[in-house]
Amino acid sequence: MPYASLRDFIARLEREGRLVRVAAPVSPVLEMTEIQTRLLAEGGPAVIFENVVGADGRRYDMPVLVNLFGTVERVAWGMDREPRGLREIGETLAFLKQPEPPGGWREAMEMLPLVRTVMAMKPKTVGGAPCQEVVLTGDDVDLSRLPIQTCWPGEPAPLVTWPLVVTKGPGKRREDDFNLGIYRMQVIGRNQTLMRWLKHRGGAQHHQRWKAEKREPLPAAVVIGADPGTILAAVTPVPDTLSEYQFAGLLRGAKVELVDCRTVPLKVPAQAEIVLEGHVSLDDYRDEGPYGDHTGYYNAVEPFPVFTLSAITMRRQPIYLSTFTGRPPDEPSVLGEALNEVFIPLLTQQFP
């Protein structure tokens, strides 16, 4: 059965002994990072911290999930595969990226079921959604409600480390022409963060097109804690002809259910844990960093645009998904190891 939500995946990990719950108090400031680095080094389980206490002694009213994709096995499970089945995902992507149909009627007919499956996996929109059981707007929008992690000493502010950022470009392109990307977000106020997307990434390209054509802030939605297929679709090299939501449906073997955001014209996974809605400024840039990076050093301070929240929506008892950025081993390096298998068919297609 496909994982309809992050909770479905958590249930499987718990059944298989790949997830543990920690009732002892744990701080999101430095302590979570220390625990995660040890877990990753040992190939340890995913962990839910059930008693998260801030530096000021305040107890957060939601647990934190970390080390979700800390092993190649869990990455493969998130794609509804075993590790040995990752390469077939790459073969599917290689087929979908082909600039022209395969040679011969026989090969074309063999591929027809796959094409039909891909077309059938376009997401569907639903009316109500668990991710909107609680809706906060106006003065109630406050990022300090969330147990946002501070990873390393000397960093300027807490960092949203596992945000699934949803944007849509201007113009009348496909109805499902959404981009999903993971861009870390420095908290700079009660209702503001910085959006650290590099120029070549999909969200930044939408931002540039929006600036040229619309001249008004870019709508964006930030999903924290989606089903594993949707999260992993955001870090997979999906063809331009396919939305990440559609590819997530292909991974899951079931359509992704989306719901309209409350304050921005975007759609987000209905089963998500937490959603931050708002707009990314076209001209308000502020310095981001320094933060511990994959190189093992603190990265340089650079300007990035401001994201201003207009709403926070969430489940009644949400789970906050977090990770850390730092020198490998970390979750991105484990994801990279797993995605090597996905990339191989794409590389051999381009370089026979």
C-alpha positions as CSV (number, residue, x, y, z in Angstrom):
1,M,0.0,0.0,0.0
2,P,1.3,3.5,-0.8
3,Y,2.2,5.9,2.0
4,A,-0.6,8.5,2.0
5,S,1.2,10.5,4.6
6,L,4.4,10.8,6.7
7,R,2.5,9.0,9.5
8,D,2.0,6.0,7.3
9,F,5.7,5.8,6.7
10,I,6.5,6.3,10.4
11,A,4.1,3.4,11.2
12,R,6.1,1.1,8.9
13,L,9.5,2.2,10.3
14,E,8.2,1.6,13.8
15,R,6.9,-1.9,12.9
16,E,10.3,-2.8,11.3
17,G,12.3,-1.5,14.3
18,R,13.7,1.4,12.2
19,L,12.3,4.2,14.4
20,V,12.4,4.9,18.2
21,R,10.7,7.4,20.4
22,V,12.6,9.4,23.0
23,A,10.7,10.7,26.0
24,A,13.6,12.4,27.7
25,P,13.8,16.2,27.2
26,V,15.9,17.3,24.2
27,S,16.8,20.8,23.1
28,P,16.5,21.9,19.4
29,V,19.5,24.1,20.1
30,L,22.7,22.1,19.2
31,E,21.6,19.0,21.1
32,M,19.5,17.5,18.3
33,T,22.4,17.9,15.9
34,E,24.8,16.1,18.2
35,I,22.4,13.2,18.5
36,Q,21.8,13.1,14.8
37,T,25.5,13.0,13.9
38,R,26.0,10.0,16.1
39,L,22.9,8.2,14.7
40,L,24.0,8.8,11.1
41,A,27.5,7.6,11.8
42,E,26.2,4.4,13.3
43,G,23.4,3.8,10.7
44,G,20.9,4.3,13.5
45,P,17.2,4.6,13.4
46,A,14.9,7.5,12.8
47,V,13.9,9.2,16.0
48,I,10.9,11.1,17.3
49,F,11.7,13.4,20.2
50,E,8.5,13.6,22.1
51,N,9.6,16.1,24.8
52,V,11.3,19.1,23.0
53,V,12.3,21.9,25.4
54,G,13.8,25.2,24.2
55,A,16.8,27.0,25.6
56,D,14.3,29.2,27.6
57,G,12.8,26.1,29.2
58,R,9.6,26.3,27.2
59,R,8.2,22.9,26.1
60,Y,7.0,22.8,22.6
61,D,3.6,21.2,22.0
62,M,4.7,19.1,19.0
63,P,7.3,16.3,18.6
64,V,10.3,16.5,16.2
65,L,11.2,13.7,13.8
66,V,14.9,13.5,12.7
67,N,17.1,11.1,10.8
68,L,14.2,10.0,8.6
69,F,16.4,9.2,5.6
70,G,19.5,8.3,7.5
71,T,20.1,5.0,5.6
72,V,19.8,4.0,1.9
73,E,17.3,1.4,3.0
74,R,14.9,4.1,4.3
75,V,15.4,6.2,1.2
76,A,14.4,3.2,-0.9
77,W,11.4,2.4,1.3
78,G,10.3,6.0,1.0
79,M,10.2,5.4,-2.8
80,D,8.2,2.2,-2.1
81,R,11.2,0.1,-3.2
82,E,13.9,-2.0,-1.8
83,P,17.5,-0.7,-2.4
84,R,18.0,-3.1,-5.3
85,G,15.0,-1.6,-7.0
86,L,16.3,2.0,-7.1
87,R,17.8,1.6,-10.6
88,E,14.4,0.9,-12.2
89,I,13.3,4.3,-11.1
90,G,16.2,5.8,-13.0
91,E,15.2,3.7,-16.0
92,T,11.7,5.2,-15.9
93,L,13.1,8.7,-15.7
94,A,15.5,8.0,-18.5
95,F,12.6,6.9,-20.7
96,L,10.5,10.0,-19.7
97,K,13.5,12.3,-20.5
98,Q,13.9,10.9,-24.1
99,P,13.7,13.7,-26.7
100,E,12.0,11.3,-29.2
101,P,10.0,8.1,-29.1
102,P,11.9,4.8,-28.8
103,G,12.8,3.0,-32.0
104,G,10.3,0.5,-33.4
105,W,6.7,-0.2,-32.8
106,R,7.5,-3.2,-30.5
107,E,9.4,-1.0,-28.1
108,A,6.8,1.8,-28.3
109,M,4.1,-0.7,-27.4
110,E,6.1,-2.0,-24.5
111,M,6.4,1.5,-23.1
112,L,2.7,2.3,-23.6
113,P,1.6,1.0,-20.2
114,L,4.2,3.2,-18.5
115,V,3.0,6.3,-20.4
116,R,-0.6,5.6,-19.4
117,T,0.5,5.1,-15.8
118,V,2.4,8.4,-15.8
119,M,-0.6,10.3,-17.2
120,A,-2.9,8.7,-14.7
121,M,-0.8,9.9,-11.8
122,K,-1.6,13.6,-12.2
123,P,-2.5,14.9,-8.7
124,K,-6.1,15.4,-7.7
125,T,-7.5,18.3,-5.6
126,V,-9.7,17.7,-2.6
127,G,-11.9,20.0,-0.6
128,G,-10.8,19.5,3.1
129,A,-7.5,18.4,4.4
130,P,-5.7,17.3,7.6
131,C,-3.0,20.0,7.0
132,Q,-5.7,22.7,7.5
133,E,-7.2,21.4,10.8
134,V,-5.6,24.4,12.4
135,V,-5.3,27.7,10.5
136,L,-3.4,30.6,12.0
137,T,-3.4,34.1,10.3
138,G,-2.7,37.7,11.3
139,D,-1.1,38.1,14.7
140,D,-1.3,34.4,15.4
141,V,1.3,33.7,12.8
142,D,4.4,33.1,14.9
143,L,7.3,30.9,13.9
144,S,8.4,30.5,17.6
145,R,5.5,28.0,17.9
146,L,7.7,25.6,15.9
147,P,10.7,23.7,17.4
148,I,13.0,25.0,14.7
149,Q,16.5,23.6,15.0
150,T,19.8,25.5,15.6
151,C,22.4,23.2,14.2
152,W,25.9,24.6,15.0
153,P,27.5,27.1,17.4
154,G,27.6,30.7,16.3
155,E,24.9,30.5,13.8
156,P,22.8,33.7,13.6
157,A,19.3,32.2,14.0
158,P,17.3,28.9,13.9
159,L,17.1,27.3,10.5
160,V,14.1,25.4,8.8
161,T,16.2,22.5,7.4
162,W,13.6,20.2,5.7
163,P,11.2,22.7,4.0
164,L,9.5,21.5,0.8
165,V,9.1,24.8,-1.0
166,V,6.2,25.0,-3.5
167,T,6.2,27.7,-6.2
168,K,4.6,28.2,-9.6
169,G,5.8,30.3,-12.5
170,P,3.9,33.1,-14.2
171,G,1.9,32.5,-17.4
172,K,-0.6,29.9,-18.4
173,R,1.6,26.8,-18.4
174,R,0.3,23.5,-17.3
175,E,-2.2,23.5,-14.4
176,D,0.2,21.4,-12.4
177,D,3.3,23.4,-13.3
178,F,4.5,23.5,-9.7
179,N,8.1,23.3,-8.6
180,L,9.1,21.6,-5.4
181,G,12.5,22.3,-3.9
182,I,14.4,22.0,-0.6
183,Y,15.9,25.4,0.3
184,R,17.0,26.1,3.9
185,M,15.3,29.1,5.6
186,Q,16.8,31.3,8.2
187,V,14.2,32.7,10.7
188,I,14.5,36.5,10.9
189,G,11.3,37.4,12.7
190,R,7.9,36.2,14.0
191,N,6.6,35.9,10.4
192,Q,9.6,36.1,8.2
193,T,12.5,33.9,6.9
194,L,15.1,34.1,4.2
195,M,14.7,31.9,1.2
196,R,18.1,30.5,0.3
197,W,17.6,29.3,-3.2
198,L,20.6,29.2,-5.7
199,K,20.1,30.8,-9.1
200,H,19.9,27.5,-11.0
201,R,17.2,26.0,-8.8
202,G,13.6,25.9,-9.9
203,G,12.2,28.2,-7.2
204,A,14.8,30.9,-8.0
205,Q,14.0,30.6,-11.7
206,H,10.3,31.1,-10.9
207,H,11.3,34.1,-8.8
208,Q,13.2,35.7,-11.7
209,R,10.4,35.1,-14.2
210,W,7.9,36.5,-11.7
211,K,10.0,39.6,-11.2
212,A,10.2,40.1,-15.0
213,E,6.5,39.6,-15.7
214,K,4.5,40.2,-12.6
215,R,6.4,42.8,-10.6
216,E,4.7,41.7,-7.4
217,P,5.8,39.2,-4.6
218,L,6.0,35.5,-5.6
219,P,3.4,33.3,-3.8
220,A,5.1,30.4,-2.0
221,A,4.1,27.6,0.3
222,V,6.5,25.7,2.6
223,V,5.5,22.1,3.5
224,I,7.1,20.6,6.6
225,G,6.4,16.9,6.8
226,A,4.8,15.4,3.6
227,D,4.5,11.8,2.6
228,P,8.0,10.3,1.7
229,G,7.3,10.0,-2.0
230,T,6.6,13.7,-2.3
231,I,9.6,14.7,-0.3
232,L,11.9,12.4,-2.4
233,A,10.4,13.6,-5.7
234,A,11.7,17.1,-4.7
235,V,15.3,15.9,-4.7
236,T,15.1,13.6,-7.8
237,P,16.0,14.8,-11.3
238,V,12.4,14.9,-12.6
239,P,11.9,15.7,-16.4
240,D,10.6,19.2,-17.2
241,T,7.5,17.7,-18.7
242,L,6.6,16.2,-15.4
243,S,5.7,17.9,-12.1
244,E,7.2,16.6,-8.9
245,Y,3.6,15.9,-7.7
246,Q,3.0,13.7,-10.7
247,F,6.3,11.9,-10.2
248,A,5.5,11.4,-6.5
249,G,2.3,9.7,-7.6
250,L,4.3,7.4,-9.9
251,L,6.6,6.5,-6.9
252,R,3.6,5.9,-4.6
253,G,1.5,4.1,-7.2
254,A,-1.4,6.5,-6.2
255,K,-2.3,10.0,-7.0
256,V,-1.1,12.8,-4.6
257,E,-4.1,14.5,-3.0
258,L,-3.6,18.3,-3.0
259,V,-5.6,21.1,-1.3
260,D,-5.8,24.8,-2.2
261,C,-3.8,27.0,0.2
262,R,-5.8,29.5,2.3
263,T,-4.0,32.7,1.4
264,V,-1.9,32.0,-1.7
265,P,-2.9,30.5,-5.2
266,L,-0.9,27.2,-4.7
267,K,-1.7,23.6,-3.9
268,V,0.0,21.6,-1.2
269,P,-0.3,17.9,-0.1
270,A,-3.5,17.4,1.8
271,Q,-1.9,15.0,4.3
272,A,1.1,17.3,5.2
273,E,1.9,18.1,8.8
274,I,2.6,21.8,8.7
275,V,2.3,24.4,5.9
276,L,3.7,28.0,5.9
277,E,2.0,30.2,3.3
278,G,3.2,33.6,2.1
279,H,5.1,35.6,-0.5
280,V,8.8,36.0,-1.5
281,S,9.8,39.6,-2.0
282,L,11.2,40.7,-5.3
283,D,13.4,43.5,-3.9
284,D,13.9,42.9,-0.1
285,Y,17.1,40.9,0.2
286,R,19.0,40.4,3.5
287,D,22.2,38.7,4.5
288,E,21.9,35.0,5.2
289,G,24.3,33.0,7.3
290,P,27.0,32.0,8.2
291,Y,25.7,28.4,8.6
292,G,27.5,25.1,8.9
293,D,27.6,23.6,5.4
294,H,28.3,20.3,3.6
295,T,31.9,21.3,3.2
296,G,32.5,21.1,7.0
297,Y,32.9,24.9,7.1
298,Y,30.6,27.8,7.7
299,N,29.5,29.2,4.4
300,A,29.9,32.8,3.3
301,V,27.2,35.4,4.1
302,E,25.2,36.2,1.0
303,P,21.9,38.1,0.4
304,F,18.7,36.2,-0.3
305,P,15.1,37.3,-0.6
306,V,12.7,37.7,2.4
307,F,9.7,35.3,2.7
308,T,6.8,36.8,4.6
309,L,4.2,34.5,6.0
310,S,0.5,35.1,5.6
311,A,-0.7,31.9,7.3
312,I,0.4,28.8,9.1
313,T,-1.8,25.7,8.7
314,M,-1.3,22.4,10.4
315,R,-2.7,19.2,11.8
316,R,-4.2,19.4,15.3
317,Q,-1.2,17.4,16.6
318,P,1.5,18.0,14.0
319,I,5.0,16.4,13.8
320,Y,7.8,18.7,12.9
321,L,10.4,17.2,10.5
322,S,13.9,18.4,10.9
323,T,17.5,17.5,10.0
324,F,20.9,19.2,10.1
325,T,23.3,20.5,7.4
326,G,27.0,19.7,7.9
327,R,29.9,17.6,6.8
328,P,29.0,14.1,5.7
329,P,27.7,11.7,6.8
330,D,24.4,13.6,6.9
331,E,21.0,13.0,5.3
332,P,21.8,14.7,2.0
333,S,24.9,12.5,1.6
334,V,22.8,9.4,2.3
335,L,20.2,10.6,-0.3
336,G,23.1,11.2,-2.7
337,E,24.3,7.6,-2.2
338,A,20.8,6.2,-2.9
339,L,20.2,8.5,-5.9
340,N,23.4,7.3,-7.5
341,E,21.5,4.3,-8.6
342,V,18.7,6.5,-10.0
343,F,21.2,8.6,-11.9
344,I,23.1,5.8,-13.6
345,P,20.4,5.1,-16.3
346,L,20.2,8.9,-17.0
347,L,24.0,9.1,-17.4
348,T,24.2,6.0,-19.7
349,Q,21.4,7.5,-21.8
350,Q,23.4,10.6,-22.4
351,F,26.8,8.9,-22.6
352,P,26.3,5.4,-24.1
